[in-house]
Amino acid sequence: MRRTVALLVVTVVLAACAGQGSATSPPPAGGPAASGTTGGPEILPLLVSAEITKGPNRFLFSLTDRQNRLVAAPDVQVHLRFYDVDTAPDTVVFEGDGRFIWAIEGQNGLYAADITFPDAGRWGTRFEATFPDGSLKVVRADYDVQESGTTPALGAPVPSVDTPTLAEVGGDVRKLSSDPRPDRRFYETSIADALAAGKPFVVVFATPAFCRTRTCGPTLETVKAVATAYPQITFINVEPYRMVVRDGTLQPELDANGQPQPASWTEAWGLQTEPYTVVVRGDGTVAAKYEGVLAPEELRAALDAL
């Protein structure tokens, strides 16, 4: 949790590019004439994923213009080309399309793409954005792909941790959640008990009142809406930070620097960002995981597959 998603802090886009690699504007690879191929790129990529690893990834990114204004939108289509910089930096290894997802409905959004990196190492992505007027703007960013991440991998078992439930707080949901409209169903079962039951469940690490990315509330609302169609599946929401009840309300425990501290279950699951949603199979392994925001159809598809 010390390294949070900077989705809505667009001023960090230059730092993101510098920290994970370089952003350049390569020659267009066929198709319509591309804007921004001279004098530097007209768009800049913001790599949102906190971890990019070998194997399957939900690759999250957004785009800004030179003035750090978000240009990601439902009518801006983005095609991706991926390069293995270590072996052939100018050869396309695979490609795909980004799908737009609202982070805050009608205000800010980002793109997700389901991709698989065959190897760890230095990789590059060429972002080709087609705008409503037909113009094409391109930029390439290089970055590091790790051998593995800190969160439970797809197919791997999840840690069994005791998370608080309504039974432990006398049924007072305000002592468990900062959600202004909590669904009590999300606080009846702990992660440890859900695993012991041997049935599928969904856990959402989200704090609507204290979210550092501003997307916990919208994400939790999405999961709550989807949950109504799946009464047979257990849903769990836990606050990702250490919390105390102060003056009748839930408040984060701050460290000496005034920063919230990750809860024990957050550390056990290796989470670096919030919100984070994980779908767990009946055998306790990860069926799907979603860093940051997620679209309702993404979650429904994962649950239907169970």
N, C-alpha and C positions, 0 to 999 in steps of 0.2 A: 504494500500500500504506500510505500515511500515514493514510488514512481507512478503517478497517476496519469490516466489518459488525458491528453491535451486537446481533445476534440474541438472544444469550443473556445480555446484560447489560441486564436489564429496567429497571434504574434510570435508563437514559438515555431512556426513552420520553418523558418530559416535555421534555427537551432536544430530542429529535427533532422533536416537534410544534412546539416554539417555533422551531427552526431552519428548518424547511421550511414552516411555516405555522401555522395555529391549529386547535385541536381544539374543536369545539362539538357540542352535542346539538340537532339541528334537529327540528322537528315531524315526526311519522311520516307517511309517504306512503302511507296506506292499509294494509290488512291488519290483523294482530293489534295490540292495544295495545302500545306500546313502553315498556320500562322506561328510566329515566334521562333522561326529557325535562324534568325539573325538578330544580333543585339541581345542575346539572352532569351530564356523562355518567357512566354507571357502567362503561363500558369506554373504553379509550384505544387508539388505533392506533399501532403501531410500524412506520414505513416502513423496510423493510429494504434495498430496492434502492439501490445506491450511485449509479446514474445512471438518471434517468427522462427519456426523450427523445421527440421527435416521431417518429411511426411505430410499428412493432410493439414491444411491450415484454413481458417476463415480469415482471409486477408482483408484487413480493414484499412481504408484510406479516405482522405478527402482531398479537395483541390482548392487553392486560392489563386487570386490574381497577384500582380506585382505589389499591390497595395495591401496585401494580406486580407483581402475580403473573400469570404467563402463564395465559390462559384458552383459548388456541388448542388445539383437540383434534379428533380425528376425528369426534366426534359433535356438534360445534358448527359449524353450517352458516353460511356468510357470503355474503350477496348484496351486490353493489357497484353504486352509481349514480355516474356521473361527470358533472361540471359544468364548463363553460368559464366560469371566473370573470370573465374579461376581457369577455365578450360577454353572457352571460346567467347570472348566478351561481346562479339558482334553477331553471333548466331542465335537465332530464336530457338529456344528449347521447347517451349510450349506457350500457348496464349489462351486468353479467355476474356469474359466480359464482367464488368462490375455491375451490381444491381444496387439501385439507390434505396436507402432506408432513412426515414425521418428519425432524427434524434429527438427533436422537439417538434411536434406536428406543426407544419406550416412555417417553421422558423429556421431550423438548422438540420442538416442531414449529412450523411456520409455514404460510402460505397462498401460493399462486401463482395468478395469473390471466393469461391471454394476452389482452392488450388492445392497441388501436392508438389513439394520440392523433393526431387529424388536424392539430393545430397545436401549436406551442410556446406558452409563456406560463403564466399562472396557472390552475391547475386545482384542482378539489376532488373528493373522494370521500366518499360516504356509505356507511359500513360498517354493515350490518344483520345482526347475529348472532342466530341462533335456537338456543337452548339445548335440551338433552334434555327439560327440563320444559315446553317449548313457549313459554317467555318470549322476548321479542324485545328486544334492547338495541341502541341505535343511537348513532352518533357520526359527525361529519363532520370531515375534515381537509383544509385547503387547502395547496397546495405548488406549486413551480415545475417546469415541464416544459421541458427544454432543447432547443435546436434540434438538437444532436447530442451524442454522448458521446465518451469517450476510447478506448473499446474498439472493435475492428473491428465495423462494423455488419453486420447480416444482408445477405448478398449481396456484401459488400465483400471485397477480397483481404486475406489476413492477412500480416503481416510475416515475411520469411524471416530466421530467426535460428539461429545455431549453438548447439545445446544439447548438453550432455555425454552421451556414450553409454558402454556397457560396454567397447567397444573402446578407449576412451581411458583407462580406469582399470584395465586388465589383467583385466577381467571381475569386479572386486570391486564388487558392487552397493551395498555399504555406503558407498562413496564417492560415490554418486549420490542415494541416497534415505534418508529417515528413517523409511520404512515398516518396521515390525517384521516384516512378512510380504510382502516385495516380490515382484511377478511380473516375472521377468526380461524377459519380452516387452515390458514398458513402457519399457525402457531400451536397446533395440537400435538405435533410429533417432532421429536428431535431427529437429527441425522443418524445418530447411533441406533435409535429405535426403528427408523425406516430401513436401515440396512439389515437389522436383525429380523425384520418382518419378511425379508426376501421378496419384496414386490417393487415394481418400478416407482420412482419418485423424482420430483423436480425440486432443486434447491436454488433460491435466488439470494445472492449476497447483495443487498441493496439497502441504503439508508436515505429515504426520501428527504429528511430534514437536514442532513449534514453531508450530502453528496458533494464531492469535490469536482465532479464532472458535470453536474446539473442534470444527469440523465437517469439517476436511480428511480425517481418518481415515475417518469414516463415508462421506463422499462418494467417496473413492478406493475403498473396499470395494465400493460400489455399482457403480462403473464396472468394476472388476475382475470382478465377478460377471456383468455384462452382456457383457463382452468374450469370455467363453468361448463364446458362441453366434455370434460373428462372427470366425472365424479369418482371414478374408480381409482384414480391416481392420487397419491399423496403429494401435496405441494407445501414447501417450507420456505419461509422468509427469515433470514437472520441478518441482524445489523453487523456489518463487517468490522466495526470498531468496538473497542471496549466502552461499555456504557455504564452509567450510574443514574439512579433516580435522584434528582435534585429539585427541590421545590415542587414536587409533584409531577415533574416531566423528565423524560429520558434525555440525558446529556452525555456527550462523549468525554471520556477521561483524557485529559491533555497531558503531554509530556512537558519537560522543562522549557521547551521552545514554543509551547502553546499549540502543538500539533496533535491531532487525534492519533491514537495508537491502535494497531491492528489487534483484533480479538484473537484468541488462541485458535479458533477454528479457521480463521482467515490465514493464519500462519501455517497451520497444518495442511491446508489445501494449496499453499504456495501462491496465493493470489497477489498480484501486483496492482490490480486495478479494481475499480467498482463503477458500475454494477457488473456482476458476473452470474450467469445462469447456467446450470448444469443439469442435464437429463441423465438419470442413472437407471440402468437395467436392474431387473430383479436379482441378478447375480452380483450386484454391487460394482459393476464396471461402467465406465463412461460411455453413454450412447451418443451424446452430443454435448457441445459446450459453446457458449456464446459470450464472448467478451463484449462489454459495453451494451449498446442497444441491440434489439433484435426485432425482426418483423414477425407479426402473428403467424404468417404462413410458414416461417422457418420452424417455429416451435411446434405448430400443428403437425408438420411433416415428420418431425422427430418422434412425437408421441404416437402418431399413426403407425410408424414403423415398429413400435414396440408390440 
